[in-house]
Amino acid sequence: MSPEQKKTANSPKPRTEILQISPYVQGKSQISGQANPIKLSSNESSFGPSPLAIDAYKSLASSLHRYPDGSQLQLRQAIADVHNLDPDKVICGNGSDELLDLIYRAYLSAGDEIILSTNHFVMCALYAQIQGAKIVLAKEANYLTIVDDLLSQVTDKTRMVTLANPNNPTGTYLNIEQIRQIHAGLPSSVLFVIDGAYAEYVITNDFDSGTSLVDSFDNVIVTRTFSKIYGMSSLRIGWAYCPTEIIDILQRIRSPFNTNGPALAMAIEAVKDTKYIDSIKEHTAKWQKRLLEELSAIGITVVPSVTNFYLLEFNQTEGKSAVEAAAFLESDGLIPRLLTIANGDKVLRITVGLDAENEAVINSLTKYMLLF
Ligand SMILES: Cc1ncc(COP(=O)(O)O)c(C=O)c1O
């Protein structure tokens, strides 16, 4: 900025809602003095994408001067084939974040109410704030949304409910009966958005991402992403399954080339490589069990997670707090995510990594809890 730049009383003013928003803070990826830290702060996949998707990425290098396929046809078809869905009800976005943003822009106005769970995915609150909507929080018990409390908060101003299922930052999930119960209790004018960013990781039989509800009702949307189990965070691509009328609305406001060519080409291969995804799913489930057992045994409270991350509660006393645990892990070259949850407590959220990365977390936290 030039030092002479003039400020006038009449300088451009943003909408007042925007001034209430704090910019998003990304998970840390560097530790000073550590050349190659292990980043476990953003729920990414340490495995990276399917080799078939990487080949697709490389093969696109010579055609980057062309616009990508704005209709997203091949990817929508590939997603529909793998998940047994209607390709005309799939829309792809620049990460599922963009799709949530588009949905909120289209369906939330200033003064409308949106219900989120107490410990919700932060971007939902941010997009709701941009619209000037009022955020209403449903209570949780053991980090799980209380269905009756959520439904009791519906008023004639409620326009939307969004739940990440499984949820971030808690790693917990509501079963399909609970999801159906929520839907059944909502007026048909309320849009129920189910964010399934971690849906692929869940191995329990009572889970369903909710796409069958989209086929049956006109007020349900499911969002999904290629950023997590598919290992493509940097490519920025996600998708949503929506009723036809909602697809029509979102297509009106989506920018024509919101999904880039390399991301589309990779995602087509990634979604088809179900064998690769199954192996990561198996690895993650195995580690969730072991991390729960080993970290509980050394006195850390581990929130049972069905995702590729786990939330650790520490006792808040000096010497054994989450803040000090984060510093200790960092001194061992491991980067967790230090978070403040809704009740004000500091907790750590740590991504499930490769075998050696998970062993390193267990070793470091064992030293922290037992030796220091
Ligand atoms: C619950 C949840 N939803 C959506 C997203 C957004 O993912 P992306 O925009 O990378 O698809 C994330 C990312 O961390 C998430 O945790």
The ligand as an SDF file (V2000), in Angstrom:
LIG
                    3D

 16 16  0  0  0  0  0  0  0  0999 V2000
  -17.2670  -30.9450    7.8370 C   0  0  0  0  0  0  0  0  0  0  0  0
  -16.5710  -30.3420    6.6680 C   0  0  0  0  0  0  0  0  0  0  0  0
  -17.2910  -29.9260    5.6330 N   0  0  0  0  0  0  0  0  0  0  0  0
  -16.7340  -29.3670    4.5550 C   0  0  0  0  0  0  0  0  0  0  0  0
  -15.3700  -29.1950    4.4920 C   0  0  0  0  0  0  0  0  0  0  0  0
  -14.8320  -28.4730    3.2960 C   0  0  0  0  0  0  0  0  0  0  0  0
  -14.0800  -29.2780    2.5150 O   0  0  0  0  0  0  0  0  0  0  0  0
  -13.6540  -28.8650    1.0340 P   0  0  0  0  0  0  0  0  0  0  0  0
  -14.0800  -27.4570    0.7880 O   0  0  0  0  0  0  0  0  0  0  0  0
  -12.1940  -29.0360    1.0040 O   0  0  0  0  0  0  0  0  0  0  0  0
  -14.4110  -29.8280    0.1720 O   0  0  0  0  0  0  0  0  0  0  0  0
  -14.5610  -29.6020    5.5460 C   0  0  0  0  0  0  0  0  0  0  0  0
  -13.1190  -29.3690    5.5100 C   0  0  0  0  0  0  0  0  0  0  0  0
  -12.4070  -29.5040    6.4530 O   0  0  0  0  0  0  0  0  0  0  0  0
  -15.1790  -30.1920    6.6690 C   0  0  0  0  0  0  0  0  0  0  0  0
  -14.4620  -30.5840    7.7100 O   0  0  0  0  0  0  0  0  0  0  0  0
  1  2  1  0
  2  3  1  0
  2 15  2  0
  3  4  2  0
  4  5  1  0
  5  6  1  0
  5 12  2  0
  6  7  1  0
  7  8  1  0
  8  9  2  0
  8 10  1  0
  8 11  1  0
 12 13  1  0
 12 15  1  0
 13 14  2  0
 15 16  1  0
M  END
$$$$
